[in-house]
Amino acid sequence: MATKSHIHLSRREQQIMDVVYRHGRASVAEVHKVMPHPPSYSAVRATMRILEEKGHLKHRKLGNKYIYLPTRSRREASHSAVRRLLQTFFDGRPEQAVAALLDASNPAPSDEQLDRLA
């Protein structure tokens, strides 16, 4: 497995990872079937191979097809993504991120929701 970082995914790569995370594991055909506006089957296969080279996916052979699995849990990936988001847009300050989320909320959070956040 490659040791490259789990960052900087293209839109298509992210779509594929979303499908694999949602299903826990998936073949190229399964990913292709559920992707929104999918590219060709061979493009999905090639992108999944690239994701494997980047270290995001691994595969197991099942009969005559490969089944792809994420190399780390969705929780680990989400924590990494949130850290990148905080660093990129909020100078590493979670209170700024929370303020931005509250500003963007539609409708505004209820008093009960604000109490839970506090």
BELBEL-V261539 format. One line per field, one symbol per residue. ss: DSSP state (H for helix, E for strand, - for the rest). psi: psi as a letter, one per 20 degrees, with the letter a starting at -180 (. if undefined). A space follows every 10 residues. Layout:
BEGIN
ss->???
psi->???
END
This chain:
BEGIN
ss->---------- HHHHHHHHHH HHH--E-HHH HHHH------ HHHHHHHHHH HHHH--EEEE EE--EEEEEE ---HHHHHHH HHHHHHHHHH ---HHHHHHH HHHH------ HHHHHHH-
psi->qqjqqlrlqr ggghgghggg ghihqqrggg ghhiqpmqaq ghhggghhgg hghijhqrqq pocjrppqqq irqhggghgg ggggggggik kjohhhgggg ghhiporqqr hgghghh.
END
